[in-house]
Amino acid sequence: MHGAALSYYALMTLVPMLYLSITFFGSFMGYDQMLVIIADLLHDQIGVEDISGIMEFLDEVDLDAGSTTLKVVGIGALMFSCTAILNSLKKSMDDFYDIDRRSLGRKKRIVRNVISRILFMLTIAALTALVIALYFAETVFLSLGNRFFKNLELA
């Protein structure tokens, strides 16, 4: 039961994560570069063979339209909803270890839920930044390696 819930939440958080990565990091690095990164991720890393439908959809979406305030609120709402997978994992772990949270009062449960979701949002943001940084570090290290070791022959 918990495995099905986790896979459902993982699938449902994929689209918001794509949107977050395009809008947030696309504003810093450029929309076209983000599309290249997403195409590489879907095709080479995840193994999706036909990404043309996804890429055509992303080409048609105008993410530059709209106010900045609305974008910030939208990104915050999407990040909050993306914490559902981690919240589901936390509930599964509580059930697995027989931790009963119902003994707490309703107000304490709500406060703990909000605090845990905020921590999950920070975790998701940090992991996303780490993945993007590692992606660019890989590119830099490969280009430096090619530059320094292009004349080196292996015996």
NORDAJO-V646763 format. One record per residue. RES is the residue in one letter. OMEGA is omega in degrees with one decimal (NA if undefined). Layout:
BEGIN
RES OMEGA
RES OMEGA
END
This chain:
BEGIN
M -178.5
H 178.0
G 178.3
A 178.7
A 179.1
L 179.5
S 176.5
Y -179.7
Y 177.9
A 179.0
L -178.0
M 178.2
T -180.0
L -178.7
V 176.2
P 178.1
M 175.4
L 178.9
Y 179.5
L -178.3
S 180.0
I -175.5
T -174.8
F -177.7
F 175.4
G 177.8
S 178.3
F -172.0
M -176.9
G -176.6
Y -177.5
D 178.6
Q 177.9
M 177.5
L 177.2
V 179.7
I -179.4
I 177.8
A 178.0
D -179.5
L -177.4
L -174.5
H -172.7
D -174.6
Q -177.9
I 176.8
G 177.2
V -175.9
E -176.8
D -179.8
I -174.9
S 179.6
G 179.2
I -177.6
M 176.0
E 177.2
F -179.5
L 176.3
D -177.3
E -176.8
V 177.3
D -176.0
L 179.5
D -179.2
A 177.6
G -177.5
S 179.9
T 179.2
T 179.2
L 177.1
K -179.6
V 178.3
V 178.8
G 178.6
I 177.2
G 179.0
A 178.3
L 178.4
M 178.0
F 179.2
S 178.0
C 178.6
T -179.2
A -179.2
I 179.0
L 176.4
N 177.2
S 176.9
L 178.5
K 179.1
K 178.1
S 177.9
M 176.9
D 178.2
D -178.9
F -178.9
Y 178.0
D 175.4
I -177.0
D -179.8
R -178.3
R -179.6
S 176.3
L 176.2
G -178.0
R -178.5
K 179.2
K 178.2
R 179.3
I 179.8
V 178.7
R 178.4
N 179.6
V 179.9
I 179.7
S 177.7
R 177.2
I 176.8
L 177.1
F 177.7
M 178.0
L 177.6
T 179.0
I 179.2
A 179.9
A 179.4
L 177.1
T 177.7
A 178.5
L 179.5
V 178.6
I 179.6
A 178.6
L 177.6
Y -179.9
F 176.8
A 177.6
E 179.2
T 179.2
V -179.1
F 177.6
L 179.5
S 176.2
L 177.8
G 177.8
N -179.0
R -175.0
F -173.5
F -177.5
K 179.6
N -178.7
L 178.0
E 178.0
L -177.4
A NA
END
